[in-house]
């Protein structure tokens, strides 16, 4: 169920790392590779009245799995994105509450 949303990374770059990244994340999280969704948001970043390259940023939306797993996920994402030749990346986590998450009208609580 973890959903990774990439910004400031091209679709082609996300495709390049997608298989090895998801395999590593599945191992870290202890789940199957089909639990992950990768999305790439293409947008214009603006600074000083001009379009500039967007800063590499990855948001992970998921159910909390603890500090050790979160650290492992962040390190894996960081290594893969930096491996593309990008100079830096930030990773942020959004945690869903099971009582506020529904699938086909059924709560996860």
C-alpha positions as CSV (number, residue, x, y, z in Angstrom):
1,X,0.0,0.0,0.0
2,X,2.9,2.4,0.3
3,X,2.5,5.1,-2.4
4,X,5.6,7.0,-3.5
5,X,5.0,10.3,-5.3
6,X,8.1,11.7,-7.1
7,X,8.6,15.4,-7.9
8,X,11.6,16.8,-9.6
9,X,12.4,13.4,-11.0
10,X,11.5,12.6,-14.6
11,X,9.2,9.8,-15.6
12,X,12.1,8.1,-17.4
13,X,14.3,8.3,-14.3
14,X,11.5,6.8,-12.1
15,X,11.1,4.0,-14.6
16,X,14.9,3.4,-14.5
17,X,14.9,2.8,-10.8
18,X,11.4,1.4,-10.3
19,X,12.1,-2.3,-10.3
20,X,15.2,-2.4,-8.1
21,X,13.7,0.2,-5.8
22,X,10.4,-1.7,-5.3
23,X,12.2,-5.0,-4.7
24,X,14.4,-3.4,-2.1
25,X,11.4,-1.6,-0.4
26,X,9.5,-4.8,-0.3
27,X,12.3,-6.5,1.5
28,X,12.6,-3.6,4.0
29,X,8.9,-3.5,4.6
30,X,8.4,-7.3,4.6
31,X,5.6,-7.2,1.9
32,X,5.1,-8.1,-1.7
33,X,6.2,-5.9,-4.6
34,X,2.7,-5.4,-5.8
35,X,1.9,-3.5,-2.6
36,X,3.7,-0.4,-3.9
37,X,2.5,2.4,-6.2
38,X,4.9,4.8,-7.8
39,X,3.7,8.1,-9.2
40,X,5.6,10.8,-10.9
41,X,4.2,14.3,-10.7
42,X,5.3,16.6,-13.6
43,X,5.0,20.2,-12.8
44,X,6.6,23.6,-13.3
45,X,8.7,24.9,-10.4
46,X,8.9,28.7,-10.3
47,X,11.5,30.9,-8.6
48,X,12.1,34.6,-9.1
49,X,9.5,34.8,-11.9
50,X,11.2,32.0,-13.9
51,X,10.6,28.3,-14.4
52,X,13.5,26.4,-12.7
53,X,14.3,22.8,-12.3
54,X,12.1,21.2,-9.6
55,X,13.8,20.0,-6.5
56,X,13.9,16.2,-6.1
57,X,11.3,15.3,-3.5
58,X,9.7,11.9,-2.7
59,X,6.6,11.6,-0.5
60,X,5.8,8.2,0.9
61,X,2.1,7.8,2.0
62,X,1.6,4.7,4.1
63,X,0.6,3.0,7.4
64,X,3.3,3.5,9.9
65,X,5.8,0.7,10.2
66,X,8.2,2.0,12.9
67,X,11.4,3.9,12.9
68,X,13.7,1.1,11.7
69,X,11.5,0.4,8.6
70,X,11.0,4.1,7.9
71,X,14.7,4.7,8.1
72,X,15.4,1.8,5.8
73,X,12.8,3.1,3.3
74,X,14.2,6.6,3.3
75,X,17.8,5.3,2.8
76,X,16.7,3.1,-0.1
77,X,14.8,5.8,-1.8
78,X,17.7,8.3,-1.3
79,X,20.3,5.8,-2.7
80,X,18.2,5.1,-5.8
81,X,17.5,8.7,-6.5
82,X,21.1,9.9,-5.9
83,X,22.2,6.9,-8.1
84,X,20.5,8.7,-11.0
85,X,23.1,11.5,-10.7
86,X,20.8,13.9,-9.0
87,X,22.8,16.0,-6.4
88,X,20.2,15.7,-3.6
89,X,16.8,14.5,-2.6
90,X,14.3,14.9,0.3
91,X,12.0,12.1,1.5
92,X,8.9,12.8,3.6
93,X,6.4,10.4,5.1
94,X,2.6,10.9,5.3
95,X,1.0,8.4,7.7
96,X,-2.5,7.2,7.2
97,X,-4.7,6.2,10.2
98,X,-6.4,2.9,9.7
99,X,-9.7,4.2,11.1
100,X,-9.7,7.0,8.5
101,X,-8.7,4.8,5.5
102,X,-11.3,3.0,3.4
103,X,-11.2,0.5,0.6
104,X,-14.5,0.1,-1.4
105,X,-16.3,1.7,1.6
106,X,-14.8,-0.6,4.2
107,X,-12.6,0.8,7.0
108,X,-9.2,-0.6,7.6
109,X,-9.6,-0.4,11.4
